[in-house]
Structures are given as C-alpha cells and as structure tokens.
Amino acid sequence: MQLALGFIVWSAWFVLNYGALSIGCAIAPPDVQAGALTWINAALVLLAVLTALALLLCARACWRARHATVAEPPASARFVAPVAAALHAAAAAATLFVGLPALWTPPCL
C-alpha cells in the first residue's frame, strides 16, 4: 500500500485543487485586476504546501521504517520502505510543481 499511497494522495489533491478552483471561480470570482493576489490562489497554495508537507512526513516515516523491523528483515521489507519513501518524496515534488504556479498565475482565466 505504501508504494501507491503517495500518488493516491497526490491524485486526490489534484482533483480537489482543480475542483475547488472551478467552484471558487463559479461562486465568487475574484477581481481580474488583483492578478495572482486573490483568496483562491492563497487557498490553493496553502493546500499544496500542506499536502506536500504531509507527503514529506510520510516519506520520512518510510525512510526511518527501513531499520525499524527485526534484526534481519526480509528482502521485501528492505525494498518497500526506501522505495516508498522515494515515491512519497516524488509525489510531494509533483504537488509543489503543480501547485506553486498559483503564486504568479491569476485564477479564473
């Protein structure tokens, strides 16, 4: 489960991110003159940063778990923990890569 969990969280964040953007633009579109300094962008950046931090915490937990098993863990345990940590970190990087352009891109274009 750990091998897929990071990208499951990322995909849920992605759907929530663009769904919230669409709903926010439909319900209360911000002033076009405000540029990227809007409440919608602030919420999207905050959500991206919180999601990335959660994924990085999961990556850290997986990385630390590689030695938290019995004296001689099976080969599958030695494989899953560091690979899951790398996948969580990749999902965190993807979250920031997709989410941080909200810092300079106006919403509701």
N, C-alpha and C positions, 0 to 999 in steps of 0.2 A: 504494500500500500504506500509506503514511504517513497517509492520510486516515482509514483504518479501524482502524489498529493500536491507537490509544489505547482505543477502545471494545471491541476484541477482548481486550486485556489486562484491561480493567475487567470484562468478562463472565466471563473465566476466573477472575479474583479473586472475583467474586460467587459463582460455583459452588463454588469451593474454600472460601470463607468459610463458607457455609451447610452445605456438606457436612462440613467439619471440625467445625462446631458440632454437627451431628447425631450424628456419630460420637463426639465427645467426651462428649456427654450420654448416649449409649448405653453407652459403655465405662466411663467414670469420672465420673459426675455429681458436681459439687461440692455442698457443704453449702448448703442453701437459706438458712440464716441468714447466710451470708457476703455475700449481696447481689451487687453487681457486682464485688467484690474477689476474683476467682477466677482460676485459671490459664487457664481457657478465654477469659475476657474479655481477659486480658493478651495472650494469643497472637493473638486476633482484632484487637486494637488495634495491636499490633506489625506484623502482616501488612498492615493497612490503611495505616499510616503508611509502611511500606517501599514498598508498591505506589504510593502517591501520590507519594513522592519519586522513584521510578523514572519515573513518568509526567511529573513536572515536569522531570526531566532530559531526557527525550525532547522535551518542549515547548521547552526552552531550546535544544537542539541544532537543532531545526527552525527556530526563530526566527533563530538565528545562521546557518543554512544559506541563508537568503534572499539573502545577499550573497556567498556563497562560490562562486558559479558564475562563468561567463565574464563579460566586461565588459558585454555586453548579453544577459541571459538571456531565453529565450523567455517569452511570456506565461504559459504553463502553469507554468513554474518559479516565476515571481513570484506565482502564485496558490497553488500547492500548499504551499509552505513556511510562510507565515504562517497559512493555514487549518489545516494540520496541527498547528501549534503551539497554536492556539486549541482544537482538538479534544482534543489531549493534555491541556491545562490543564483543559478541561471534564471529561474522564474522571478526572483527579486530584481535582477538586472533588466529583464524584459518588462517588468512592471514600471520601473523608473524610465526606461527608454520610451515606452508608450505614454506614460502619464505626465512626465515633466514638460513636454511641449506646451502644456496648458499654462505654463508661466509666461509665454510670449504670444500665444495664438488666441485671438479673440473667439469666444464661443458664438454659437448661433449664426455662423456664416451662411 
